[in-house]
Amino acid sequence: ETGVTQTPRHLVMGMTNKKSLKCEQHLGHNAMYWYKQSAKKPLELMFVYSLEERVENNSVPSRFSPECPNSSHLFLHLHTLQPEDSALYLCASSQELVETQYFGPGTRLLVL
Amino acid sequence: AQTVTQSQPEMSVQEAETVTLSCTYDTSENNYYLFWYKQPPSRQMILVIRQEAYKQQNATENRFSVNFQKAAKSFSLKISDSQLGDTAMYFCAFMKHEGGGADGLTFGKGTHLIIQP
């Protein structure tokens, strides 16, 4: 596989479920990002990792928990989400923090 | 904080025509990067073009070119010889150079471009 991949592509979960989103980049990049894309709102940055260290947390609720075990993988652990958390979650990576970001295809999440 | 404004929610042109998408931004930074991304119905966000603020020359990628006016804080995208495959949401995005990646990209709300056959 090439580029940035995300699994699953679609996810439906209840408010009491625990699930995880996975992102993998095959570009040899050192930085990875989670963005949230809701209907009628601009994309919002959630988390940034550089060399596996979190460098930014944009006041995201604690029901979202990121994990970056190595520079190629990024996870977003979901716990007791709300219906308003339904959105497209996009992962991106870049060579360095100020370099161009390349995006994965996204996970479309529906919280019931 | 930076803001990015795309004032055209939707545009529609005929195939082979030229179309220009508008973007303005507000920042106090002097060094930064500007981007246009395309998001087709598949929802995959695809880089179209990138411009460094310190470069006076406008970036060009095949049929895509930008008109970067730093003083006016304007960054428009021109698509020449438009094709059906250009139908997508187009997002203008800003990233500051100083610690930029740590703040990620700031996106506009997007312009839905429809290319009619």
gemmi code that builds the backbone of each chain (N, CA, C; Angstrom):
import gemmi

chains = {
    "A": [
        ("GLU", (0.837, -1.190, 0.000), (0.000, 0.000, 0.000), (0.883, 1.256, 0.000)),
        ("THR", (0.348, 2.302, -0.548), (1.097, 3.547, -0.600), (0.306, 4.656, 0.072)),
        ("GLY", (1.015, 5.760, 0.402), (0.344, 6.925, 0.938), (-0.103, 6.725, 2.371)),
        ("VAL", (-1.268, 7.271, 2.656), (-1.833, 7.225, 4.002), (-3.114, 6.402, 3.954)),
        ("THR", (-3.183, 5.382, 4.794), (-4.369, 4.532, 4.833), (-5.062, 4.661, 6.183)),
        ("GLN", (-6.373, 4.492, 6.160), (-7.161, 4.570, 7.383), (-8.143, 3.408, 7.432)),
        ("THR", (-8.293, 2.833, 8.613), (-9.284, 1.778, 8.827), (-9.977, 1.978, 10.163)),
        ("PRO", (-11.265, 1.647, 10.266), (-12.123, 1.270, 9.140), (-12.513, 2.496, 8.320)),
        ("ARG", (-13.101, 2.295, 7.188), (-13.572, 3.415, 6.386), (-14.920, 3.933, 6.895)),
        ("HIS", (-15.711, 3.051, 7.456), (-17.005, 3.422, 8.011), (-17.155, 2.747, 9.375)),
        ("LEU", (-17.768, 3.458, 10.321), (-17.954, 2.915, 11.658), (-19.243, 3.463, 12.250)),
        ("VAL", (-20.060, 2.543, 12.751), (-21.263, 2.918, 13.481), (-21.100, 2.401, 14.891)),
        ("MET", (-21.296, 3.272, 15.865), (-21.132, 2.850, 17.243), (-22.154, 3.503, 18.156)),
        ("GLY", (-22.482, 2.789, 19.222), (-23.367, 3.338, 20.224), (-22.578, 4.202, 21.199)),
        ("MET", (-23.295, 4.957, 21.983), (-22.636, 5.914, 22.878), (-21.840, 5.237, 23.990)),
        ("THR", (-22.119, 3.975, 24.251), (-21.388, 3.299, 25.323), (-20.240, 2.426, 24.803)),
        ("ASN", (-20.084, 2.384, 23.488), (-19.046, 1.535, 22.904), (-17.663, 2.135, 23.067)),
        ("LYS", (-16.654, 1.269, 22.905), (-15.268, 1.695, 22.760), (-14.773, 1.172, 21.417)),
        ("LYS", (-14.224, 2.062, 20.630), (-13.685, 1.666, 19.340), (-12.397, 2.452, 19.095)),
        ("SER", (-11.645, 2.019, 18.093), (-10.414, 2.711, 17.725), (-10.338, 2.904, 16.227)),
        ("LEU", (-9.839, 4.066, 15.829), (-9.540, 4.349, 14.432), (-8.031, 4.194, 14.239)),
        ("LYS", (-7.669, 3.627, 13.098), (-6.261, 3.402, 12.819), (-5.828, 4.164, 11.577)),
        ("CYS", (-4.638, 4.717, 11.638), (-4.033, 5.410, 10.504), (-2.616, 4.881, 10.324)),
        ("GLU", (-2.250, 4.632, 9.093), (-0.892, 4.175, 8.792), (-0.357, 4.953, 7.600)),
        ("GLN", (0.871, 5.454, 7.733), (1.461, 6.163, 6.602), (2.699, 5.398, 6.107)),
        ("HIS", (2.791, 5.338, 4.778), (3.851, 4.578, 4.119), (4.804, 5.523, 3.396)),
        ("LEU", (4.910, 6.759, 3.896), (5.675, 7.800, 3.214), (6.975, 8.136, 3.922)),
        ("GLY", (7.252, 7.480, 5.037), (8.472, 7.784, 5.777), (8.434, 9.118, 6.481)),
        ("HIS", (7.243, 9.600, 6.779), (7.079, 10.900, 7.426), (7.298, 10.819, 8.939)),
        ("ASN", (7.552, 11.996, 9.537), (7.812, 12.057, 10.976), (6.686, 12.695, 11.786)),
        ("ALA", (5.720, 13.267, 11.117), (4.624, 13.939, 11.813), (3.288, 13.384, 11.331)),
        ("MET", (2.343, 13.270, 12.273), (1.015, 12.760, 11.938), (-0.046, 13.579, 12.672)),
        ("TYR", (-1.235, 13.639, 12.081), (-2.287, 14.531, 12.553), (-3.648, 13.834, 12.499)),
        ("TRP", (-4.522, 14.236, 13.426), (-5.946, 13.888, 13.331), (-6.738, 15.179, 13.128)),
        ("TYR", (-7.654, 15.145, 12.147), (-8.583, 16.239, 11.899), (-10.011, 15.696, 11.963)),
        ("LYS", (-10.942, 16.579, 12.328), (-12.357, 16.238, 12.321), (-13.055, 17.110, 11.292)),
        ("GLN", (-13.865, 16.495, 10.429), (-14.627, 17.243, 9.432), (-16.110, 16.985, 9.661)),
        ("SER", (-16.788, 17.996, 10.202), (-18.231, 17.913, 10.438), (-18.958, 18.650, 9.329)),
        ("ALA", (-20.217, 18.328, 9.175), (-21.022, 18.996, 8.166), (-21.089, 20.492, 8.471)),
        ("LYS", (-20.895, 21.288, 7.456), (-21.039, 22.735, 7.537), (-20.038, 23.420, 8.454)),
        ("LYS", (-18.952, 22.748, 8.807), (-17.888, 23.362, 9.600), (-16.560, 23.103, 8.918)),
        ("PRO", (-15.620, 24.044, 9.061), (-14.286, 23.793, 8.492), (-13.609, 22.632, 9.215)),
        ("LEU", (-12.642, 22.039, 8.557), (-11.867, 20.991, 9.205), (-11.211, 21.535, 10.468)),
        ("GLU", (-11.257, 20.710, 11.507), (-10.689, 21.117, 12.785), (-9.541, 20.187, 13.150)),
        ("LEU", (-8.404, 20.790, 13.516), (-7.270, 20.008, 13.986), (-7.573, 19.476, 15.371)),
        ("MET", (-7.295, 18.177, 15.575), (-7.518, 17.582, 16.893), (-6.193, 17.332, 17.612)),
        ("PHE", (-5.314, 16.593, 16.968), (-4.049, 16.205, 17.598), (-2.915, 16.246, 16.573)),
        ("VAL", (-1.714, 16.529, 17.093), (-0.513, 16.525, 16.278), (0.562, 15.736, 17.000)),
        ("TYR", (1.232, 14.859, 16.256), (2.369, 14.119, 16.780), (3.578, 14.372, 15.895)),
        ("SER", (4.727, 14.596, 16.538), (5.989, 14.714, 15.820), (6.980, 13.778, 16.479)),
        ("LEU", (7.557, 12.894, 15.694), (8.502, 11.898, 16.223), (7.900, 11.174, 17.434)),
        ("GLU", (6.641, 10.829, 17.277), (5.877, 10.046, 18.252), (5.558, 10.796, 19.540)),
        ("GLU", (5.866, 12.087, 19.606), (5.518, 12.892, 20.769), (4.357, 13.818, 20.410)),
        ("ARG", (3.358, 13.898, 21.300), (2.245, 14.793, 21.034), (2.707, 16.231, 21.196)),
        ("VAL", (2.429, 17.059, 20.207), (2.849, 18.462, 20.280), (1.679, 19.412, 20.359)),
        ("GLU", (0.489, 18.936, 20.137), (-0.674, 19.826, 20.170), (-1.907, 19.037, 20.533)),
        ("ASN", (-2.703, 19.606, 21.400), (-4.007, 19.031, 21.724), (-4.974, 20.198, 21.729)),
        ("ASN", (-5.797, 20.270, 20.722), (-6.644, 21.440, 20.531), (-7.907, 21.390, 21.379)),
        ("SER", (-7.766, 21.303, 22.688), (-8.927, 21.303, 23.588), (-9.953, 20.266, 23.160)),
        ("VAL", (-9.482, 19.083, 22.889), (-10.360, 17.998, 22.472), (-10.880, 17.271, 23.707)),
        ("PRO", (-12.165, 16.916, 23.727), (-12.714, 16.202, 24.889), (-11.962, 14.905, 25.166)),
        ("SER", (-11.911, 14.535, 26.420), (-11.127, 13.365, 26.826), (-11.717, 12.057, 26.316)),
        ("ARG", (-12.919, 12.082, 25.772), (-13.474, 10.859, 25.201), (-12.747, 10.471, 23.904)),
        ("PHE", (-11.895, 11.377, 23.411), (-10.998, 11.071, 22.289), (-9.582, 10.936, 22.851)),
        ("SER", (-8.961, 9.796, 22.604), (-7.628, 9.561, 23.141), (-6.697, 9.089, 22.031)),
        ("PRO", (-5.676, 9.891, 21.690), (-4.776, 9.488, 20.609), (-3.635, 8.622, 21.128)),
        ("GLU", (-3.058, 7.866, 20.198), (-1.886, 7.061, 20.521), (-1.007, 6.972, 19.287)),
        ("CYS", (0.284, 7.179, 19.461), (1.228, 7.103, 18.344), (2.382, 6.196, 18.749)),
        ("PRO", (2.264, 4.895, 18.515), (3.290, 3.954, 18.979), (4.602, 4.050, 18.201)),
        ("ASN", (4.543, 4.505, 16.957), (5.740, 4.714, 16.141), (5.394, 5.732, 15.064)),
        ("SER", (6.371, 6.126, 14.298), (6.154, 7.224, 13.350), (5.252, 6.849, 12.180)),
        ("SER", (4.940, 5.565, 12.032), (4.113, 5.128, 10.907), (2.657, 4.906, 11.280)),
        ("HIS", (2.362, 4.835, 12.567), (1.016, 4.490, 13.008), (0.459, 5.526, 13.971)),
        ("LEU", (-0.814, 5.783, 13.802), (-1.524, 6.715, 14.682), (-2.908, 6.147, 14.931)),
        ("PHE", (-3.325, 6.157, 16.192), (-4.636, 5.649, 16.564), (-5.449, 6.755, 17.215)),
        ("LEU", (-6.757, 6.620, 17.093), (-7.666, 7.489, 17.833), (-8.654, 6.585, 18.550)),
        ("HIS", (-8.510, 6.512, 19.874), (-9.377, 5.671, 20.676), (-10.611, 6.463, 21.081)),
        ("LEU", (-11.758, 5.827, 20.895), (-13.046, 6.487, 21.111), (-13.786, 5.823, 22.263)),
        ("HIS", (-14.337, 6.638, 23.157), (-14.999, 6.081, 24.343), (-16.149, 6.981, 24.764)),
        ("THR", (-17.314, 6.397, 24.900), (-18.545, 7.107, 25.303), (-18.746, 8.381, 24.501)),
        ("LEU", (-18.793, 8.218, 23.196), (-18.991, 9.374, 22.320), (-20.433, 9.852, 22.344)),
        ("GLN", (-20.625, 11.055, 21.825), (-21.934, 11.677, 21.721), (-22.364, 11.732, 20.256)),
        ("PRO", (-23.655, 11.824, 19.986), (-24.098, 11.901, 18.589), (-23.443, 13.047, 17.820)),
        ("GLU", (-23.124, 14.139, 18.488), (-22.488, 15.272, 17.787), (-21.041, 14.984, 17.385)),
        ("ASP", (-20.515, 13.846, 17.822), (-19.174, 13.447, 17.397), (-19.198, 12.742, 16.040)),
        ("SER", (-20.376, 12.507, 15.519), (-20.489, 11.916, 14.180), (-19.846, 12.867, 13.171)),
        ("ALA", (-18.923, 12.344, 12.380), (-18.155, 13.191, 11.457), (-17.236, 12.307, 10.621)),
        ("LEU", (-16.520, 12.955, 9.731), (-15.438, 12.290, 8.992), (-14.139, 12.606, 9.721)),
        ("TYR", (-13.397, 11.583, 10.100), (-12.130, 11.774, 10.797), (-11.001, 11.483, 9.819)),
        ("LEU", (-10.198, 12.508, 9.618), (-9.129, 12.442, 8.633), (-7.782, 12.400, 9.327)),
        ("CYS", (-6.940, 11.520, 8.847), (-5.559, 11.430, 9.305), (-4.662, 12.032, 8.225)),
        ("ALA", (-3.588, 12.671, 8.632), (-2.635, 13.229, 7.683), (-1.228, 13.008, 8.215)),
        ("SER", (-0.255, 13.075, 7.306), (1.139, 12.994, 7.715), (1.963, 13.980, 6.906)),
        ("SER", (3.130, 14.334, 7.447), (4.059, 15.215, 6.738), (5.478, 14.840, 7.114)),
        ("GLN", (6.413, 15.197, 6.241), (7.807, 14.858, 6.480), (8.297, 15.480, 7.790)),
        ("GLU", (8.066, 16.777, 7.904), (8.339, 17.514, 9.132), (7.104, 18.339, 9.434)),
        ("LEU", (7.099, 19.022, 10.589), (5.912, 19.762, 11.000), (5.514, 20.849, 10.007)),
        ("VAL", (6.459, 21.486, 9.346), (6.099, 22.588, 8.452), (6.006, 22.152, 6.996)),
        ("GLU", (6.073, 20.873, 6.759), (5.972, 20.380, 5.396), (4.514, 20.102, 5.008)),
        ("THR", (4.305, 19.898, 3.739), (2.968, 19.633, 3.206), (2.374, 18.369, 3.840)),
        ("GLN", (1.099, 18.476, 4.193), (0.401, 17.344, 4.786), (-0.336, 16.555, 3.715)),
        ("TYR", (-0.235, 15.239, 3.822), (-0.920, 14.327, 2.920), (-1.946, 13.544, 3.729)),
        ("PHE", (-3.145, 13.469, 3.164), (-4.280, 12.934, 3.906), (-4.634, 11.505, 3.511)),
        ("GLY", (-5.208, 10.790, 4.474), (-5.815, 9.499, 4.203), (-7.239, 9.687, 3.723)),
        ("PRO", (-7.925, 8.592, 3.418), (-9.283, 8.667, 2.871), (-10.351, 8.956, 3.915)),
        ("GLY", (-9.983, 8.885, 5.199), (-10.944, 9.212, 6.249), (-11.736, 8.020, 6.746)),
        ("THR", (-12.248, 8.168, 7.972), (-13.203, 7.217, 8.563), (-14.482, 7.993, 8.817)),
        ("ARG", (-15.560, 7.513, 8.223), (-16.857, 8.151, 8.451), (-17.489, 7.499, 9.665)),
        ("LEU", (-17.653, 8.282, 10.732), (-18.142, 7.780, 12.011), (-19.567, 8.254, 12.265)),
        ("LEU", (-20.406, 7.324, 12.647), (-21.787, 7.643, 13.045), (-21.994, 7.134, 14.469)),
        ("VAL", (-22.360, 8.039, 15.350), (-22.620, 7.692, 16.744), (-24.126, 7.716, 16.981)),
        ("LEU", (-24.673, 6.593, 17.399), (-26.121, 6.491, 17.605), (-26.476, 6.607, 19.085)),
    ],
    "B": [
        ("ALA", (-4.541, 34.396, 15.967), (-5.125, 33.257, 15.258), (-5.376, 33.633, 13.803)),
        ("GLN", (-5.295, 32.637, 12.971), (-5.492, 32.841, 11.543), (-6.933, 32.498, 11.155)),
        ("THR", (-7.420, 33.162, 10.141), (-8.719, 32.820, 9.566), (-8.584, 32.733, 8.058)),
        ("VAL", (-9.353, 31.849, 7.480), (-9.386, 31.659, 6.032), (-10.836, 31.763, 5.574)),
        ("THR", (-11.075, 32.580, 4.575), (-12.432, 32.819, 4.101), (-12.561, 32.460, 2.630)),
        ("GLN", (-13.520, 31.616, 2.342), (-13.872, 31.302, 0.955), (-15.309, 31.767, 0.769)),
        ("SER", (-15.474, 32.772, -0.028), (-16.765, 33.458, -0.110), (-17.735, 32.840, -1.107)),
        ("GLN", (-17.286, 31.835, -1.841), (-18.146, 31.218, -2.862), (-18.511, 29.809, -2.403)),
        ("PRO", (-19.686, 29.599, -1.851), (-20.052, 28.248, -1.386), (-20.138, 27.244, -2.533)),
        ("GLU", (-20.576, 27.724, -3.713), (-20.738, 26.812, -4.836), (-20.523, 27.565, -6.149)),
        ("MET", (-19.895, 26.875, -7.099), (-19.714, 27.432, -8.441), (-19.970, 26.327, -9.452)),
        ("SER", (-20.460, 26.738, -10.616), (-20.738, 25.779, -11.678), (-20.274, 26.364, -13.006)),
        ("VAL", (-19.480, 25.599, -13.755), (-19.007, 26.035, -15.063), (-19.120, 24.879, -16.045)),
        ("GLN", (-19.029, 25.231, -17.318), (-19.054, 24.216, -18.361), (-17.660, 23.615, -18.534)),
        ("GLU", (-17.650, 22.370, -18.924), (-16.400, 21.686, -19.232), (-15.590, 22.502, -20.234)),
        ("ALA", (-14.268, 22.534, -20.013), (-13.293, 23.243, -20.858), (-13.184, 24.729, -20.537)),
        ("GLU", (-14.086, 25.254, -19.709), (-13.988, 26.656, -19.333), (-12.916, 26.845, -18.256)),
        ("THR", (-12.569, 28.082, -18.043), (-11.640, 28.457, -16.976), (-12.438, 28.994, -15.798)),
        ("VAL", (-12.051, 28.602, -14.593), (-12.781, 29.037, -13.408), (-11.775, 29.477, -12.353)),
        ("THR", (-12.153, 30.490, -11.593), (-11.298, 31.000, -10.518), (-12.024, 30.926, -9.188)),
        ("LEU", (-11.390, 30.289, -8.222), (-11.943, 30.177, -6.869), (-11.221, 31.170, -5.966)),
        ("SER", (-11.977, 31.867, -5.142), (-11.424, 32.920, -4.307), (-11.109, 32.440, -2.892)),
        ("CYS", (-10.081, 33.044, -2.322), (-9.709, 32.771, -0.944), (-9.012, 33.992, -0.379)),
        ("THR", (-9.440, 34.424, 0.781), (-8.727, 35.464, 1.507), (-8.404, 34.946, 2.895)),
        ("TYR", (-7.396, 35.516, 3.497), (-6.984, 35.047, 4.810), (-6.549, 36.229, 5.658)),
        ("ASP", (-6.514, 35.992, 6.930), (-6.094, 37.042, 7.850), (-5.043, 36.469, 8.785)),
        ("THR", (-3.908, 37.132, 8.865), (-2.831, 36.683, 9.730), (-1.908, 37.842, 10.031)),
        ("SER", (-1.209, 37.736, 11.143), (-0.169, 38.705, 11.482), (1.212, 38.128, 11.207)),
        ("GLU", (1.234, 36.895, 10.719), (2.497, 36.242, 10.403), (3.074, 36.793, 9.101)),
        ("ASN", (4.394, 36.728, 8.988), (5.046, 37.152, 7.753), (5.478, 35.956, 6.900)),
        ("ASN", (5.803, 34.880, 7.566), (6.225, 33.670, 6.862), (5.180, 32.588, 7.054)),
        ("TYR", (4.655, 32.101, 5.947), (3.599, 31.097, 6.028), (3.464, 30.394, 4.685)),
        ("TYR", (2.607, 29.403, 4.680), (2.334, 28.616, 3.484), (0.834, 28.628, 3.222)),
        ("LEU", (0.494, 28.575, 1.962), (-0.902, 28.495, 1.563), (-1.094, 27.291, 0.655)),
        ("PHE", (-2.244, 26.681, 0.766), (-2.513, 25.452, 0.031), (-3.931, 25.492, -0.551)),
        ("TRP", (-4.086, 24.784, -1.638), (-5.412, 24.405, -2.115), (-5.469, 22.882, -2.100)),
        ("TYR", (-6.517, 22.380, -1.448), (-6.797, 20.953, -1.440), (-8.115, 20.717, -2.142)),
        ("LYS", (-8.227, 19.551, -2.750), (-9.440, 19.132, -3.456), (-10.006, 17.913, -2.745)),
        ("GLN", (-11.319, 17.906, -2.525), (-11.977, 16.749, -1.902), (-13.125, 16.289, -2.792)),
        ("PRO", (-12.898, 15.277, -3.627), (-13.954, 14.753, -4.490), (-14.966, 13.964, -3.673)),
        ("PRO", (-16.010, 13.462, -4.308), (-17.037, 12.705, -3.571), (-16.476, 11.536, -2.753)),
        ("SER", (-15.342, 11.001, -3.119), (-14.730, 9.927, -2.335), (-14.277, 10.398, -0.952)),
        ("ARG", (-14.228, 11.723, -0.742), (-13.837, 12.376, 0.517), (-12.323, 12.360, 0.753)),
        ("GLN", (-11.559, 11.793, -0.176), (-10.100, 11.834, -0.058), (-9.617, 13.266, -0.273)),
        ("MET", (-8.873, 13.808, 0.649), (-8.340, 15.165, 0.541), (-7.041, 15.108, -0.242)),
        ("ILE", (-7.014, 15.797, -1.375), (-5.884, 15.710, -2.301), (-5.245, 17.080, -2.459)),
        ("LEU", (-3.929, 17.145, -2.307), (-3.225, 18.410, -2.488), (-3.274, 18.819, -3.952)),
        ("VAL", (-3.642, 20.074, -4.180), (-3.662, 20.621, -5.535), (-2.413, 21.455, -5.787)),
        ("ILE", (-2.135, 22.369, -4.846), (-1.029, 23.282, -5.072), (-0.609, 23.917, -3.759)),
        ("ARG", (0.649, 24.319, -3.676), (1.210, 24.919, -2.467), (1.976, 26.184, -2.854)),
        ("GLN", (1.875, 27.188, -1.988), (2.576, 28.461, -2.227), (3.296, 28.872, -0.953)),
        ("GLU", (4.581, 29.204, -1.079), (5.315, 29.756, 0.057), (5.169, 31.274, 0.021)),
        ("ALA", (4.892, 31.881, 1.154), (4.626, 33.327, 1.180), (5.832, 34.154, 0.777)),
        ("TYR", (7.053, 33.621, 0.985), (8.247, 34.395, 0.661), (8.553, 34.392, -0.835)),
        ("LYS", (7.867, 33.544, -1.581), (8.077, 33.489, -3.027), (7.116, 34.430, -3.736)),
        ("GLN", (7.640, 35.297, -4.557), (6.792, 36.220, -5.308), (6.145, 35.535, -6.505)),
        ("GLN", (6.822, 34.515, -7.031), (6.294, 33.831, -8.201), (5.107, 32.964, -7.814)),
        ("ASN", (4.042, 33.056, -8.592), (2.857, 32.254, -8.336), (3.107, 30.795, -8.703)),
        ("ALA", (2.634, 29.891, -7.854), (2.804, 28.463, -8.098), (1.892, 27.988, -9.226)),
        ("THR", (2.378, 27.001, -9.961), (1.619, 26.417, -11.074), (1.814, 24.912, -11.065)),
        ("GLU", (0.717, 24.197, -11.290), (0.758, 22.743, -11.435), (-0.176, 22.360, -12.579)),
        ("ASN", (0.419, 22.186, -13.740), (-0.356, 21.803, -14.928), (-1.500, 22.803, -15.163)),
        ("ARG", (-2.749, 22.374, -15.070), (-3.888, 23.262, -15.358), (-4.251, 24.167, -14.180)),
        ("PHE", (-3.571, 23.986, -13.062), (-3.899, 24.729, -11.851), (-2.832, 25.795, -11.596)),
        ("SER", (-3.266, 26.989, -11.321), (-2.338, 28.061, -10.980), (-2.992, 28.946, -9.938)),
        ("VAL", (-2.151, 29.681, -9.222), (-2.676, 30.565, -8.188), (-2.304, 32.001, -8.508)),
        ("ASN", (-3.109, 32.912, -7.935), (-2.790, 34.331, -7.956), (-2.633, 34.735, -6.497)),
        ("PHE", (-1.385, 34.854, -6.067), (-1.065, 35.142, -4.676), (-0.756, 36.629, -4.539)),
        ("GLN", (-1.565, 37.307, -3.783), (-1.392, 38.730, -3.525), (-1.181, 38.908, -2.025)),
        ("LYS", (0.103, 38.971, -1.615), (0.415, 38.951, -0.191), (-0.129, 40.180, 0.526)),
        ("ALA", (0.028, 41.338, -0.071), (-0.428, 42.567, 0.587), (-1.946, 42.546, 0.781)),
        ("ALA", (-2.630, 42.006, -0.171), (-4.093, 41.938, -0.099), (-4.566, 40.712, 0.656)),
        ("LYS", (-3.663, 39.820, 1.012), (-3.977, 38.561, 1.684), (-5.031, 37.792, 0.898)),
        ("SER", (-4.690, 37.620, -0.368), (-5.591, 36.935, -1.294), (-4.838, 35.799, -1.974)),
        ("PHE", (-5.534, 34.686, -2.186), (-4.896, 33.490, -2.732), (-5.943, 32.745, -3.559)),
        ("SER", (-6.097, 33.125, -4.803), (-7.127, 32.508, -5.641), (-6.541, 31.375, -6.482)),
        ("LEU", (-7.385, 30.435, -6.817), (-7.000, 29.268, -7.620), (-7.682, 29.354, -8.970)),
        ("LYS", (-6.889, 29.248, -10.032), (-7.430, 29.230, -11.380), (-7.274, 27.837, -11.968)),
        ("ILE", (-8.389, 27.314, -12.475), (-8.379, 26.015, -13.132), (-8.671, 26.252, -14.610)),
        ("SER", (-7.721, 25.916, -15.446), (-7.873, 26.091, -16.892), (-8.360, 24.799, -17.524)),
        ("ASP", (-9.091, 24.944, -18.644), (-9.562, 23.775, -19.378), (-10.199, 22.767, -18.414)),
        ("SER", (-11.189, 23.218, -17.681), (-11.786, 22.387, -16.631), (-12.324, 21.068, -17.179)),
        ("GLN", (-12.206, 20.041, -16.358), (-12.621, 18.698, -16.739), (-13.649, 18.168, -15.748)),
        ("LEU", (-14.422, 17.178, -16.176), (-15.468, 16.622, -15.306), (-14.885, 16.118, -13.991)),
        ("GLY", (-13.669, 15.595, -14.062), (-13.014, 15.090, -12.854), (-12.596, 16.166, -11.872)),
        ("ASP", (-12.722, 17.418, -12.269), (-12.409, 18.516, -11.355), (-13.565, 18.802, -10.402)),
        ("THR", (-14.710, 18.195, -10.642), (-15.850, 18.370, -9.736), (-15.475, 17.885, -8.349)),
        ("ALA", (-15.558, 18.781, -7.359), (-15.115, 18.467, -5.998), (-15.340, 19.677, -5.102)),
        ("MET", (-15.147, 19.465, -3.808), (-15.007, 20.576, -2.864), (-13.552, 21.018, -2.903)),
        ("TYR", (-13.344, 22.319, -2.938), (-11.996, 22.864, -2.924), (-11.803, 23.680, -1.651)),
        ("PHE", (-10.750, 23.345, -0.917), (-10.462, 24.007, 0.343), (-9.157, 24.788, 0.244)),
        ("CYS", (-9.217, 26.023, 0.694), (-8.038, 26.850, 0.852), (-7.540, 26.651, 2.284)),
        ("ALA", (-6.229, 26.562, 2.472), (-5.703, 26.305, 3.811), (-4.436, 27.115, 4.053)),
        ("PHE", (-4.214, 27.439, 5.314), (-3.098, 28.274, 5.751), (-2.286, 27.520, 6.794)),
        ("MET", (-0.962, 27.675, 6.738), (-0.115, 27.144, 7.796), (1.018, 28.121, 8.035)),
        ("LYS", (1.195, 28.530, 9.266), (2.290, 29.450, 9.538), (3.595, 28.695, 9.598)),
        ("HIS", (4.682, 29.404, 9.306), (5.982, 28.748, 9.241), (6.530, 28.471, 10.637)),
        ("GLU", (6.438, 29.462, 11.521), (7.009, 29.326, 12.858), (6.152, 28.359, 13.658)),
        ("GLY", (6.706, 27.190, 13.929), (5.934, 26.180, 14.662), (4.658, 25.794, 13.957)),
        ("GLY", (4.642, 26.002, 12.626), (3.388, 25.872, 11.880), (2.720, 24.533, 11.990)),
        ("GLY", (3.496, 23.488, 11.837), (2.861, 22.185, 11.842), (2.197, 21.876, 13.159)),
        ("ALA", (2.717, 22.453, 14.227), (2.140, 22.181, 15.531), (0.726, 22.752, 15.630)),
        ("ASP", (0.437, 23.765, 14.847), (-0.911, 24.331, 14.803), (-1.734, 23.733, 13.669)),
        ("GLY", (-1.090, 22.906, 12.884), (-1.791, 22.272, 11.783), (-2.189, 23.262, 10.706)),
        ("LEU", (-3.108, 22.837, 9.886), (-3.645, 23.667, 8.821), (-4.935, 24.329, 9.281)),
        ("THR", (-5.110, 25.584, 8.901), (-6.378, 26.281, 9.109), (-7.102, 26.307, 7.771)),
        ("PHE", (-8.277, 25.736, 7.742), (-9.025, 25.580, 6.493), (-10.155, 26.597, 6.376)),
        ("GLY", (-10.471, 26.951, 5.130), (-11.716, 27.659, 4.861), (-12.867, 26.671, 4.808)),
        ("LYS", (-14.074, 27.185, 4.600), (-15.256, 26.329, 4.594), (-15.447, 25.581, 3.286)),
        ("GLY", (-14.698, 25.967, 2.277), (-14.740, 25.233, 1.017), (-15.641, 25.839, -0.027)),
        ("THR", (-15.335, 25.543, -1.283), (-16.168, 25.905, -2.431), (-16.497, 24.629, -3.181)),
        ("HIS", (-17.773, 24.393, -3.399), (-18.195, 23.225, -4.160), (-18.191, 23.584, -5.640)),
        ("LEU", (-17.267, 23.015, -6.376), (-17.141, 23.288, -7.803), (-17.784, 22.156, -8.597)),
        ("ILE", (-18.673, 22.532, -9.483), (-19.357, 21.559, -10.341), (-18.983, 21.855, -11.782)),
        ("ILE", (-18.458, 20.855, -12.466), (-18.134, 20.994, -13.879), (-19.254, 20.306, -14.671)),
        ("GLN", (-19.936, 21.090, -15.497), (-21.066, 20.573, -16.274), (-20.586, 20.075, -17.634)),
        ("PRO", (-21.103, 18.941, -18.087), (-20.690, 18.428, -19.416), (-21.266, 19.276, -20.548)),
    ],
}
model = gemmi.Model(1)
for chain_id, residues in chains.items():
    chain = gemmi.Chain(chain_id)
    for i, (resn, *xyz) in enumerate(residues, 1):
        res = gemmi.Residue()
        res.name, res.seqid = resn, gemmi.SeqId(i, " ")
        for name, pos in zip(("N", "CA", "C"), xyz):
            atom = gemmi.Atom()
            atom.name, atom.element = name, gemmi.Element(name[0])
            atom.pos, atom.b_iso = gemmi.Position(*pos), 0.0
            res.add_atom(atom)
        chain.add_residue(res)
    model.add_chain(chain)
structure = gemmi.Structure()
structure.add_model(model)
structure.setup_entities()
